[in-house]
Amino acid sequence: MKSRTHPDDFAATAVLPADDRDSNREADTQELLYEEYLRGFDDLPVLRDAVSPPPPRVARPDFRRGERRDQRKVAREDTQSLRQLRERDLEATYREYLGAELEPSNKKKSPAKKRRKSGKGRKRTPG
């Protein structure tokens, strides 16, 4: 191979210009814009998302085994808890009843309103 007789072309670029600050700012700005451009692709769906297998489905109940779907939105409570709840409600109601009976009433009764006599009940005068 022949030795190179050309002067080194890259030696001239090794010396940086004095106003290198402006070119560095432009390069940094361009780099930031490119990174932002790449970040915009993170939210786009890719082929892998479109082809991925769907989530597993819940197995349907087998009616031959007596399995049934629960149609209720709220699970049914057992009878023992219902009895206890009913007893608590009854006791609270009875305590309210006794408390209302034992409290003396300080209210004065308003006088009974007099009824107005209608025209039918008046005696007619011969006239």
C-alpha positions in Angstrom: 0.0 0.0 0.0 1.3 3.4 -0.9 1.9 5.9 1.9 -0.3 8.9 1.9 1.2 12.0 0.5 -1.8 14.2 1.1 -1.8 16.4 4.1 -4.1 15.4 6.9 -7.5 16.7 6.0 -8.8 16.4 9.5 -6.0 18.4 11.1 -7.7 21.6 10.3 -10.9 20.7 12.1 -9.1 19.9 15.3 -8.8 23.6 16.1 -12.2 24.9 17.3 -13.3 28.4 16.3 -13.5 31.1 19.0 -17.2 31.5 18.9 -17.8 27.8 19.6 -20.3 28.6 22.3 -23.0 29.5 19.8 -22.5 26.3 17.8 -22.6 24.2 21.0 -25.9 25.9 22.0 -27.3 25.1 18.6 -26.1 21.5 18.9 -27.6 21.1 22.4 -30.9 22.6 21.2 -31.0 20.2 18.2 -30.2 17.3 20.5 -33.0 18.2 22.9 -35.5 18.6 20.1 -34.6 15.2 18.7 -34.9 13.6 22.1 -38.4 15.2 22.5 -39.3 13.9 19.0 -38.3 10.4 20.1 -40.3 10.6 23.3 -43.4 11.3 21.3 -43.1 7.8 19.9 -43.4 6.2 23.3 -47.2 6.6 23.4 -47.9 5.3 20.0 -49.0 1.6 19.8 -46.6 -0.7 18.1 -47.1 -4.0 16.3 -46.2 -5.9 19.4 -49.2 -4.3 21.3 -51.6 -5.2 18.4 -50.5 -8.8 18.2 -50.1 -9.6 21.9 -52.5 -12.3 23.1 -55.7 -11.1 24.9 -56.0 -11.5 28.6 -57.3 -14.9 29.8 -61.1 -15.2 29.9 -63.0 -16.3 32.9 -64.3 -19.8 32.4 -68.0 -20.1 32.0 -69.9 -22.1 34.6 -70.6 -25.7 33.8 -74.3 -26.3 34.4 -73.9 -30.0 34.3 -72.0 -29.8 37.6 -74.5 -27.4 39.1 -72.4 -24.3 38.7 -74.3 -21.1 38.2 -73.3 -17.5 37.8 -74.1 -15.3 40.7 -76.8 -12.9 39.4 -76.9 -10.9 42.7 -74.9 -7.6 42.8 -74.6 -7.9 46.6 -73.8 -11.2 48.2 -76.7 -12.7 50.3 -76.1 -12.5 54.0 -76.4 -15.6 56.1 -79.4 -16.2 58.4 -77.5 -15.9 61.7 -76.2 -12.4 60.9 -79.7 -11.4 59.7 -81.2 -12.5 63.0 -78.6 -10.6 65.0 -79.1 -7.5 62.9 -82.9 -7.7 63.4 -82.5 -8.2 67.2 -80.2 -5.1 67.4 -82.7 -3.1 65.5 -85.6 -4.3 67.7 -83.7 -3.4 70.9 -82.8 0.1 69.6 -86.4 0.7 68.7 -87.6 -0.5 72.1 -85.1 1.7 73.9 -86.4 4.7 71.8 -89.9 3.8 72.7 -89.2 3.6 76.5 -87.1 6.8 76.4 -90.0 8.7 74.7 -92.5 7.5 77.3 -90.4 8.4 80.3 -89.6 12.0 79.2 -92.2 14.5 80.7 -93.7 16.7 78.1 -93.2 20.4 78.9 -95.3 21.7 76.1 -98.5 23.4 76.8 -101.4 22.3 74.8 -102.8 24.9 72.6 -106.5 25.7 73.1 -108.8 23.9 70.8 -109.9 25.9 67.8 -113.5 26.7 67.5 -115.3 25.5 64.5 -117.1 27.9 62.4 -120.7 27.3 61.9 -121.7 26.7 58.3 -124.8 28.0 56.8 -126.6 24.7 56.8 -126.7 24.4 60.6 -128.4 27.8 61.1 -132.1 27.9 61.8 -134.1 29.5 59.1 -136.3 32.4 60.0 -139.6 32.6 58.2 -139.4 35.6 56.2 
